[in-house]
C-alpha cells in the first residue's frame, strides 16, 4: 500500500516541477522580450541568470526522479 502512495506522490511532484519549469521558461521569454524593447539593466540580467540556474536545477531533478 505504501508503494502506491509513493508512486502517486512522485508523479504529483514531477507534474508540479514540470509546471514550474514551464512557468519559468515563459517568464524568461517575457523578460527577454521586454528588455529588448526597453533595454537591459543589471536587475533584468540577474533575473534571467537566476531563472536559468533554477531551470537547470529543476531539469536535473526531473531527470533523477524519472528513474
N, CA, C and O atoms as a GROMACS GRO file, in nm:
protein
  268
    1UNK      N    1   0.081  -0.119   0.000
    1UNK     CA    2   0.000   0.000   0.000
    1UNK      C    3   0.086   0.126   0.000
    1UNK      O    4   0.052   0.225  -0.066
    2UNK      N    5   0.198   0.123   0.074
    2UNK     CA    6   0.285   0.239   0.081
    2UNK      C    7   0.350   0.267  -0.054
    2UNK      O    8   0.376   0.382  -0.088
    3UNK      N    9   0.378   0.161  -0.130
    3UNK     CA   10   0.442   0.177  -0.260
    3UNK      C   11   0.353   0.255  -0.356
    3UNK      O   12   0.403   0.338  -0.432
    4UNK      N   13   0.224   0.230  -0.352
    4UNK     CA   14   0.130   0.303  -0.438
    4UNK      C   15   0.128   0.451  -0.399
    4UNK      O   16   0.126   0.538  -0.486
    5UNK      N   17   0.129   0.478  -0.270
    5UNK     CA   18   0.132   0.616  -0.222
    5UNK      C   19   0.259   0.689  -0.264
    5UNK      O   20   0.255   0.806  -0.301
    6UNK      N   21   0.372   0.618  -0.259
    6UNK     CA   22   0.499   0.678  -0.300
    6UNK      C   23   0.499   0.711  -0.449
    6UNK      O   24   0.543   0.818  -0.489
    7UNK      N   25   0.448   0.618  -0.531
    7UNK     CA   26   0.444   0.641  -0.675
    7UNK      C   27   0.352   0.758  -0.708
    7UNK      O   28   0.383   0.840  -0.794
    8UNK      N   29   0.240   0.765  -0.638
    8UNK     CA   30   0.146   0.875  -0.661
    8UNK      C   31   0.210   1.008  -0.623
    8UNK      O   32   0.198   1.106  -0.697
    9UNK      N   33   0.277   1.011  -0.508
    9UNK     CA   34   0.344   1.133  -0.462
    9UNK      C   35   0.454   1.174  -0.559
    9UNK      O   36   0.472   1.292  -0.588
   10UNK      N   37   0.528   1.075  -0.610
   10UNK     CA   38   0.636   1.102  -0.704
   10UNK      C   39   0.581   1.160  -0.834
   10UNK      O   40   0.636   1.257  -0.888
   11UNK      N   41   0.472   1.102  -0.885
   11UNK     CA   42   0.410   1.153  -1.008
   11UNK      C   43   0.358   1.295  -0.988
   11UNK      O   44   0.373   1.380  -1.075
   12UNK      N   45   0.298   1.318  -0.874
   12UNK     CA   46   0.245   1.451  -0.842
   12UNK      C   47   0.358   1.553  -0.834
   12UNK      O   48   0.343   1.666  -0.881
   13UNK      N   49   0.470   1.515  -0.776
   13UNK     CA   50   0.586   1.603  -0.764
   13UNK      C   51   0.645   1.634  -0.902
   13UNK      O   52   0.681   1.748  -0.930
   14UNK      N   53   0.655   1.533  -0.988
   14UNK     CA   54   0.706   1.554  -1.124
   14UNK      C   55   0.615   1.649  -1.200
   14UNK      O   56   0.663   1.736  -1.273
   15UNK      N   57   0.484   1.633  -1.184
   15UNK     CA   58   0.390   1.721  -1.252
   15UNK      C   59   0.404   1.865  -1.202
   15UNK      O   60   0.398   1.959  -1.281
   16UNK      N   61   0.423   1.882  -1.072
   16UNK     CA   62   0.439   2.015  -1.013
   16UNK      C   63   0.568   2.082  -1.065
   16UNK      O   64   0.566   2.199  -1.102
   17UNK      N   65   0.677   2.006  -1.068
   17UNK     CA   66   0.804   2.061  -1.114
   17UNK      C   67   0.795   2.096  -1.263
   17UNK      O   68   0.850   2.197  -1.306
   18UNK      N   69   0.728   2.012  -1.342
   18UNK     CA   70   0.713   2.041  -1.485
   18UNK      C   71   0.634   2.169  -1.508
   18UNK      O   72   0.669   2.249  -1.595
   19UNK      N   73   0.530   2.189  -1.430
   19UNK     CA   74   0.451   2.312  -1.442
   19UNK      C   75   0.534   2.433  -1.402
   19UNK      O   76   0.526   2.538  -1.466
   20UNK      N   77   0.615   2.419  -1.297
   20UNK     CA   78   0.700   2.528  -1.254
   20UNK      C   79   0.805   2.560  -1.360
   20UNK      O   80   0.836   2.677  -1.383
   21UNK      N   81   0.860   2.458  -1.425
   21UNK     CA   82   0.957   2.480  -1.531
   21UNK      C   83   0.896   2.553  -1.649
   21UNK      O   84   0.957   2.643  -1.707
   22UNK      N   85   0.775   2.516  -1.684
   22UNK     CA   86   0.706   2.584  -1.794
   22UNK      C   87   0.685   2.731  -1.761
   22UNK      O   88   0.706   2.818  -1.846
   23UNK      N   89   0.645   2.759  -1.638
   23UNK     CA   90   0.628   2.899  -1.595
   23UNK      C   91   0.759   2.976  -1.602
   23UNK      O   92   0.762   3.092  -1.644
   24UNK      N   93   0.869   2.911  -1.560
   24UNK     CA   94   0.999   2.978  -1.565
   24UNK      C   95   1.042   3.006  -1.709
   24UNK      O   96   1.096   3.113  -1.737
   25UNK      N   97   1.018   2.910  -1.799
   25UNK     CA   98   1.053   2.932  -1.940
   25UNK      C   99   0.975   3.051  -1.996
   25UNK      O  100   1.032   3.136  -2.066
   26UNK      N  101   0.847   3.058  -1.966
   26UNK     CA  102   0.765   3.169  -2.015
   26UNK      C  103   0.813   3.301  -1.955
   26UNK      O  104   0.817   3.402  -2.024
   27UNK      N  105   0.849   3.299  -1.826
   27UNK     CA  106   0.896   3.421  -1.762
   27UNK      C  107   1.029   3.468  -1.822
   27UNK      O  108   1.050   3.588  -1.838
   28UNK      N  109   1.118   3.375  -1.856
   28UNK     CA  110   1.244   3.412  -1.921
   28UNK      C  111   1.218   3.476  -2.056
   28UNK      O  112   1.278   3.578  -2.089
   29UNK      N  113   1.128   3.417  -2.134
   29UNK     CA  114   1.095   3.472  -2.266
   29UNK      C  115   1.034   3.612  -2.252
   29UNK      O  116   1.074   3.703  -2.324
   30UNK      N  117   0.940   3.628  -2.162
   30UNK     CA  118   0.878   3.760  -2.141
   30UNK      C  119   0.979   3.864  -2.098
   30UNK      O  120   0.976   3.978  -2.146
   31UNK      N  121   1.069   3.827  -2.007
   31UNK     CA  122   1.171   3.920  -1.961
   31UNK      C  123   1.263   3.961  -2.075
   31UNK      O  124   1.299   4.078  -2.088
   32UNK      N  125   1.301   3.866  -2.159
   32UNK     CA  126   1.389   3.897  -2.272
   32UNK      C  127   1.320   3.989  -2.373
   32UNK      O  128   1.382   4.081  -2.425
   33UNK      N  129   1.193   3.964  -2.400
   33UNK     CA  130   1.120   4.047  -2.496
   33UNK      C  131   1.106   4.190  -2.442
   33UNK      O  132   1.129   4.286  -2.515
   34UNK      N  133   1.068   4.202  -2.317
   34UNK     CA  134   1.052   4.334  -2.257
   34UNK      C  135   1.186   4.408  -2.251
   34UNK      O  136   1.193   4.527  -2.280
   35UNK      N  137   1.291   4.337  -2.215
   35UNK     CA  138   1.423   4.400  -2.206
   35UNK      C  139   1.476   4.440  -2.343
   35UNK      O  140   1.550   4.537  -2.354
   36UNK      N  141   1.440   4.365  -2.445
   36UNK     CA  142   1.484   4.401  -2.580
   36UNK      C  143   1.419   4.532  -2.623
   36UNK      O  144   1.480   4.611  -2.696
   37UNK      N  145   1.296   4.555  -2.579
   37UNK     CA  146   1.228   4.680  -2.616
   37UNK      C  147   1.274   4.798  -2.531
   37UNK      O  148   1.298   4.906  -2.583
   38UNK      N  149   1.288   4.776  -2.400
   38UNK     CA  150   1.319   4.885  -2.308
   38UNK      C  151   1.470   4.903  -2.294
   38UNK      O  152   1.520   5.016  -2.292
   39UNK      N  153   1.539   4.794  -2.285
   39UNK     CA  154   1.683   4.798  -2.262
   39UNK      C  155   1.719   4.712  -2.143
   39UNK      O  156   1.644   4.703  -2.046
   40UNK      N  157   1.835   4.650  -2.152
   40UNK     CA  158   1.879   4.560  -2.046
   40UNK      C  159   1.936   4.641  -1.930
   40UNK      O  160   2.012   4.736  -1.950
   41UNK      N  161   1.899   4.601  -1.810
   41UNK     CA  162   1.958   4.659  -1.689
   41UNK      C  163   2.026   4.547  -1.612
   41UNK      O  164   2.010   4.429  -1.644
   42UNK      N  165   2.100   4.584  -1.512
   42UNK     CA  166   2.168   4.484  -1.429
   42UNK      C  167   2.066   4.394  -1.359
   42UNK      O  168   2.089   4.274  -1.342
   43UNK      N  169   1.955   4.452  -1.319
   43UNK     CA  170   1.850   4.377  -1.249
   43UNK      C  171   1.788   4.270  -1.339
   43UNK      O  172   1.767   4.157  -1.297
   44UNK      N  173   1.757   4.307  -1.463
   44UNK     CA  174   1.696   4.209  -1.553
   44UNK      C  175   1.795   4.100  -1.591
   44UNK      O  176   1.757   3.984  -1.606
   45UNK      N  177   1.922   4.137  -1.605
   45UNK     CA  178   2.024   4.036  -1.635
   45UNK      C  179   2.034   3.936  -1.521
   45UNK      O  180   2.042   3.815  -1.544
   46UNK      N  181   2.036   3.984  -1.398
   46UNK     CA  182   2.043   3.895  -1.283
   46UNK      C  183   1.920   3.806  -1.273
   46UNK      O  184   1.930   3.690  -1.236
   47UNK      N  185   1.804   3.861  -1.308
   47UNK     CA  186   1.680   3.783  -1.303
   47UNK      C  187   1.685   3.667  -1.402
   47UNK      O  188   1.646   3.556  -1.369
   48UNK      N  189   1.732   3.695  -1.524
   48UNK     CA  190   1.739   3.591  -1.626
   48UNK      C  191   1.841   3.484  -1.587
   48UNK      O  192   1.817   3.365  -1.605
   49UNK      N  193   1.955   3.526  -1.533
   49UNK     CA  194   2.057   3.430  -1.489
   49UNK      C  195   2.002   3.344  -1.375
   49UNK      O  196   2.024   3.223  -1.373
   50UNK      N  197   1.932   3.406  -1.282
   50UNK     CA  198   1.874   3.332  -1.170
   50UNK      C  199   1.772   3.229  -1.219
   50UNK      O  200   1.772   3.114  -1.174
   51UNK      N  201   1.686   3.270  -1.311
   51UNK     CA  202   1.586   3.177  -1.365
   51UNK      C  203   1.652   3.065  -1.444
   51UNK      O  204   1.606   2.951  -1.441
   52UNK      N  205   1.760   3.096  -1.515
   52UNK     CA  206   1.831   2.993  -1.591
   52UNK      C  207   1.893   2.890  -1.498
   52UNK      O  208   1.889   2.770  -1.525
   53UNK      N  209   1.950   2.936  -1.387
   53UNK     CA  210   2.007   2.843  -1.289
   53UNK      C  211   1.900   2.756  -1.226
   53UNK      O  212   1.921   2.636  -1.206
   54UNK      N  213   1.785   2.814  -1.195
   54UNK     CA  214   1.674   2.735  -1.139
   54UNK      C  215   1.624   2.632  -1.241
   54UNK      O  216   1.590   2.520  -1.205
   55UNK      N  217   1.621   2.672  -1.368
   55UNK     CA  218   1.577   2.580  -1.473
   55UNK      C  219   1.670   2.460  -1.479
   55UNK      O  220   1.624   2.346  -1.487
   56UNK      N  221   1.800   2.484  -1.476
   56UNK     CA  222   1.896   2.373  -1.477
   56UNK      C  223   1.875   2.282  -1.357
   56UNK      O  224   1.878   2.160  -1.370
   57UNK      N  225   1.855   2.342  -1.240
   57UNK     CA  226   1.838   2.266  -1.117
   57UNK      C  227   1.716   2.174  -1.126
   57UNK      O  228   1.724   2.055  -1.095
   58UNK      N  229   1.603   2.229  -1.170
   58UNK     CA  230   1.480   2.150  -1.172
   58UNK      C  231   1.476   2.051  -1.288
   58UNK      O  232   1.411   1.947  -1.276
   59UNK      N  233   1.543   2.081  -1.399
   59UNK     CA  234   1.552   1.981  -1.506
   59UNK      C  235   1.634   1.862  -1.461
   59UNK      O  236   1.601   1.747  -1.492
   60UNK      N  237   1.742   1.888  -1.386
   60UNK     CA  238   1.821   1.779  -1.330
   60UNK      C  239   1.737   1.697  -1.232
   60UNK      O  240   1.744   1.574  -1.232
   61UNK      N  241   1.658   1.765  -1.151
   61UNK     CA  242   1.575   1.695  -1.052
   61UNK      C  243   1.472   1.605  -1.121
   61UNK      O  244   1.447   1.494  -1.075
   62UNK      N  245   1.413   1.653  -1.231
   62UNK     CA  246   1.317   1.571  -1.304
   62UNK      C  247   1.385   1.447  -1.362
   62UNK      O  248   1.329   1.338  -1.356
   63UNK      N  249   1.506   1.465  -1.418
   63UNK     CA  250   1.578   1.350  -1.472
   63UNK      C  251   1.605   1.246  -1.364
   63UNK      O  252   1.592   1.126  -1.388
   64UNK      N  253   1.641   1.291  -1.245
   64UNK     CA  254   1.667   1.198  -1.135
   64UNK      C  255   1.539   1.129  -1.091
   64UNK      O  256   1.540   1.009  -1.065
   65UNK      N  257   1.429   1.202  -1.083
   65UNK     CA  258   1.302   1.144  -1.037
   65UNK      C  259   1.245   1.042  -1.135
   65UNK      O  260   1.170   0.953  -1.094
   66UNK      N  261   1.278   1.053  -1.262
   66UNK     CA  262   1.221   0.960  -1.360
   66UNK      C  263   1.277   0.818  -1.348
   66UNK      O  264   1.221   0.726  -1.406
   67UNK      N  265   1.386   0.800  -1.272
   67UNK     CA  266   1.441   0.665  -1.255
   67UNK      C  267   1.372   0.592  -1.144
   67UNK      O  268   1.406   0.477  -1.115
   0.00000   0.00000   0.00000
